[in-house]
């Protein structure tokens, strides 16, 4: 790898998320032991730190708001990120060209999750709702969709934490209303949630067994015959071998990671244990995948689609026995050997990674201990 940019967070980095908004493709967020840092990646060797938010405990999930705009696209730039902590609490982090860092806490106590929040994302679509709603999934088997700007002010009934800011202004408005949550219960702990730019009513949810659910969160259960959690399931996708493997004691550490291909709402990719699967929702075939394959025999981890070349998807190794390794696959040649990206030898392990949409290059941001390595993959994939 040439021209590797290394960002030192100062503590272990657990979550890496790039911004896929059209006006924020050079923005990158890192979640560590106590804080979230936001960077603007200018080139392969230069960067600018835009913000540092103190969360107070280990970050377990991050999601970029559609409101976010990079300084490279506007002088009136905005950073807005939702974050989850290991204490199950949620935070809305914001900073702009005209305001300092601000942290708004919500989702704690009886109204929120009661297990580790594993993933989160903002609503899809291109209307104003995509900035208003954020979805979270947890070990407590719940999908929660949070209204960040509820029409009803319930802050008088549920105490709202103060909004902390680097600049304390006594003339600032009072506490904002606490977000309200719409909860959907599932049968197993949930691992990932994703949304698509073409739909504002559906989330893609995966569980620890390898099942994937296309969930219509706007459906009213009282208007359906079932009246249960299944009212919201539009499609359930299963890969039988992944489910059978998940029931074995040796695979108890495996989790499913599902992701939507951003240029095509019909294409869904999942990694679970040693296998990956690709579904085409326009050709469901009873819920069976279009393609299946093996990436890492001893188990894969995160699954990511490349935003700049959507034919590529990448999977990281789960075991540190292999070192920090990523396999990059081409969906057009899904059964061919993947391109192997060796980032660091054992016992290093990739905690998280993400593609960045910088220009037309395939750029990866990879979390290794205290550092995040940012580098282009080149043209030989």
DODO-156269 format. One record per residue (C-alpha): x, y, z; residue number from 1. Coordinates in steps of 0.5 Angstrom, whole numbers, plus 500, padded with zeros to 3 digits. Layout:
N
REC;X;Y;Z;NUM
...
This chain:
381
REC;500;500;500;1
REC;503;507;498;2
REC;501;514;501;3
REC;498;511;507;4
REC;495;517;512;5
REC;495;515;519;6
REC;490;518;524;7
REC;492;518;531;8
REC;486;518;536;9
REC;489;517;542;10
REC;485;511;545;11
REC;483;505;541;12
REC;478;506;535;13
REC;472;502;535;14
REC;468;505;530;15
REC;470;508;523;16
REC;464;511;519;17
REC;465;515;513;18
REC;460;520;510;19
REC;456;518;504;20
REC;452;525;503;21
REC;454;528;496;22
REC;456;534;500;23
REC;460;530;505;24
REC;464;525;502;25
REC;471;527;505;26
REC;468;527;512;27
REC;470;521;517;28
REC;468;520;524;29
REC;472;516;529;30
REC;469;513;535;31
REC;474;511;541;32
REC;474;510;549;33
REC;471;516;551;34
REC;470;521;545;35
REC;468;522;537;36
REC;473;525;532;37
REC;471;528;526;38
REC;476;529;520;39
REC;476;532;513;40
REC;481;528;509;41
REC;483;532;503;42
REC;488;528;500;43
REC;492;521;501;44
REC;497;525;506;45
REC;493;531;509;46
REC;487;532;513;47
REC;484;537;518;48
REC;481;535;524;49
REC;474;539;524;50
REC;471;537;531;51
REC;472;533;538;52
REC;466;531;542;53
REC;467;528;549;54
REC;462;522;550;55
REC;464;520;556;56
REC;464;512;555;57
REC;466;507;549;58
REC;463;509;543;59
REC;459;503;540;60
REC;456;506;533;61
REC;456;512;529;62
REC;451;515;524;63
REC;452;521;519;64
REC;446;525;519;65
REC;444;528;512;66
REC;445;535;514;67
REC;452;534;514;68
REC;456;538;509;69
REC;464;539;508;70
REC;468;545;508;71
REC;470;543;501;72
REC;463;544;499;73
REC;460;550;503;74
REC;463;556;507;75
REC;457;554;512;76
REC;459;547;513;77
REC;455;543;518;78
REC;457;536;522;79
REC;452;532;525;80
REC;453;525;528;81
REC;449;520;532;82
REC;453;516;537;83
REC;451;510;541;84
REC;455;509;548;85
REC;457;502;551;86
REC;452;505;557;87
REC;446;504;552;88
REC;445;512;551;89
REC;445;516;545;90
REC;448;522;543;91
REC;447;527;537;92
REC;453;531;536;93
REC;453;537;532;94
REC;458;543;530;95
REC;458;548;524;96
REC;462;554;521;97
REC;458;558;526;98
REC;457;554;532;99
REC;462;550;537;100
REC;461;543;539;101
REC;455;541;542;102
REC;452;534;545;103
REC;445;532;546;104
REC;444;526;550;105
REC;437;522;549;106
REC;435;515;549;107
REC;437;513;556;108
REC;433;510;562;109
REC;427;506;561;110
REC;425;509;554;111
REC;431;507;551;112
REC;435;500;549;113
REC;437;495;555;114
REC;443;492;551;115
REC;449;494;547;116
REC;447;498;541;117
REC;451;495;535;118
REC;449;499;529;119
REC;445;506;527;120
REC;443;509;521;121
REC;439;515;519;122
REC;432;514;515;123
REC;433;514;508;124
REC;430;517;502;125
REC;431;524;500;126
REC;426;528;503;127
REC;426;532;510;128
REC;424;526;514;129
REC;431;523;513;130
REC;434;528;517;131
REC;429;527;523;132
REC;429;520;524;133
REC;435;515;526;134
REC;434;508;527;135
REC;438;504;532;136
REC;439;496;533;137
REC;441;492;540;138
REC;443;486;543;139
REC;436;487;547;140
REC;433;485;540;141
REC;429;491;539;142
REC;429;496;533;143
REC;428;503;535;144
REC;426;509;530;145
REC;427;515;534;146
REC;424;522;532;147
REC;429;527;533;148
REC;424;533;533;149
REC;418;530;536;150
REC;412;535;535;151
REC;410;534;542;152
REC;414;537;547;153
REC;415;531;553;154
REC;420;534;556;155
REC;416;536;562;156
REC;414;529;563;157
REC;421;526;562;158
REC;427;530;564;159
REC;431;532;558;160
REC;439;532;559;161
REC;442;539;558;162
REC;445;540;551;163
REC;453;541;553;164
REC;457;546;549;165
REC;464;549;548;166
REC;461;556;549;167
REC;456;556;555;168
REC;451;562;553;169
REC;446;564;559;170
REC;442;567;553;171
REC;441;560;550;172
REC;434;557;549;173
REC;432;552;554;174
REC;433;544;554;175
REC;430;541;547;176
REC;425;536;547;177
REC;427;529;548;178
REC;426;524;542;179
REC;421;519;542;180
REC;422;512;540;181
REC;418;507;535;182
REC;420;500;537;183
REC;420;494;534;184
REC;421;487;537;185
REC;425;481;534;186
REC;426;474;536;187
REC;434;475;536;188
REC;439;480;538;189
REC;440;485;532;190
REC;447;486;529;191
REC;446;491;524;192
REC;441;496;521;193
REC;442;500;514;194
REC;437;505;510;195
REC;437;506;502;196
REC;437;513;499;197
REC;431;511;495;198
REC;427;509;500;199
REC;424;513;507;200
REC;420;507;510;201
REC;424;501;510;202
REC;430;499;514;203
REC;435;493;513;204
REC;436;489;519;205
REC;440;483;521;206
REC;440;479;527;207
REC;446;474;530;208
REC;444;468;526;209
REC;445;471;519;210
REC;437;472;518;211
REC;436;479;514;212
REC;429;483;514;213
REC;427;488;510;214
REC;423;492;515;215
REC;417;497;513;216
REC;418;501;520;217
REC;412;506;518;218
REC;407;500;518;219
REC;401;501;523;220
REC;401;494;527;221
REC;393;496;529;222
REC;392;496;521;223
REC;394;489;520;224
REC;391;482;522;225
REC;397;480;525;226
REC;398;486;530;227
REC;405;483;532;228
REC;412;485;530;229
REC;412;481;524;230
REC;407;486;521;231
REC;413;490;519;232
REC;417;485;515;233
REC;416;486;508;234
REC;422;481;506;235
REC;426;476;510;236
REC;432;473;507;237
REC;436;467;510;238
REC;442;463;508;239
REC;441;456;511;240
REC;448;454;512;241
REC;449;461;516;242
REC;443;459;520;243
REC;445;452;522;244
REC;453;454;523;245
REC;450;460;528;246
REC;447;454;532;247
REC;454;451;533;248
REC;458;453;539;249
REC;464;454;535;250
REC;461;460;531;251
REC;458;463;537;252
REC;462;469;536;253
REC;460;470;529;254
REC;455;476;527;255
REC;451;478;521;256
REC;453;484;517;257
REC;448;486;512;258
REC;449;492;507;259
REC;445;495;502;260
REC;448;497;495;261
REC;447;504;495;262
REC;446;505;487;263
REC;441;499;487;264
REC;436;498;492;265
REC;435;491;490;266
REC;442;489;492;267
REC;443;486;499;268
REC;450;483;501;269
REC;451;480;508;270
REC;457;476;511;271
REC;456;471;517;272
REC;462;467;519;273
REC;466;464;513;274
REC;460;466;508;275
REC;457;471;505;276
REC;451;472;501;277
REC;448;477;495;278
REC;441;477;494;279
REC;437;481;489;280
REC;430;483;491;281
REC;427;483;484;282
REC;429;475;484;283
REC;427;473;491;284
REC;427;465;489;285
REC;423;464;496;286
REC;428;468;500;287
REC;435;464;497;288
REC;441;468;496;289
REC;443;470;488;290
REC;450;468;490;291
REC;454;465;496;292
REC;461;464;497;293
REC;467;464;502;294
REC;471;470;504;295
REC;475;467;510;296
REC;474;460;512;297
REC;475;462;520;298
REC;470;467;520;299
REC;469;474;516;300
REC;467;480;520;301
REC;464;487;517;302
REC;461;487;510;303
REC;462;494;506;304
REC;460;496;499;305
REC;464;501;495;306
REC;460;507;494;307
REC;465;510;488;308
REC;465;503;484;309
REC;459;499;487;310
REC;461;492;484;311
REC;466;492;489;312
REC;465;490;496;313
REC;469;488;502;314
REC;470;484;508;315
REC;475;484;514;316
REC;477;478;518;317
REC;474;476;524;318
REC;480;473;527;319
REC;487;476;529;320
REC;491;470;527;321
REC;490;472;520;322
REC;493;479;522;323
REC;489;486;519;324
REC;486;483;513;325
REC;481;485;508;326
REC;478;481;502;327
REC;475;486;496;328
REC;471;482;492;329
REC;468;484;485;330
REC;460;482;484;331
REC;461;481;477;332
REC;466;475;479;333
REC;464;473;485;334
REC;467;466;485;335
REC;474;468;483;336
REC;479;469;488;337
REC;478;476;492;338
REC;484;481;492;339
REC;487;481;499;340
REC;489;487;502;341
REC;494;486;508;342
REC;494;492;512;343
REC;498;489;519;344
REC;501;483;521;345
REC;498;478;527;346
REC;496;480;532;347
REC;493;486;529;348
REC;486;486;528;349
REC;481;490;524;350
REC;476;493;529;351
REC;472;497;524;352
REC;473;499;517;353
REC;469;503;511;354
REC;470;506;504;355
REC;470;513;503;356
REC;467;516;497;357
REC;473;521;495;358
REC;473;523;488;359
REC;473;516;484;360
REC;478;513;488;361
REC;477;506;492;362
REC;479;509;499;363
REC;479;505;505;364
REC;479;507;512;365
REC;481;502;517;366
REC;481;502;525;367
REC;488;499;528;368
REC;488;500;535;369
REC;489;507;537;370
REC;490;509;529;371
REC;486;509;523;372
REC;489;508;516;373
REC;487;511;510;374
REC;489;509;503;375
REC;487;508;496;376
REC;486;501;493;377
REC;489;503;486;378
REC;487;500;480;379
REC;489;493;480;380
REC;483;490;483;381
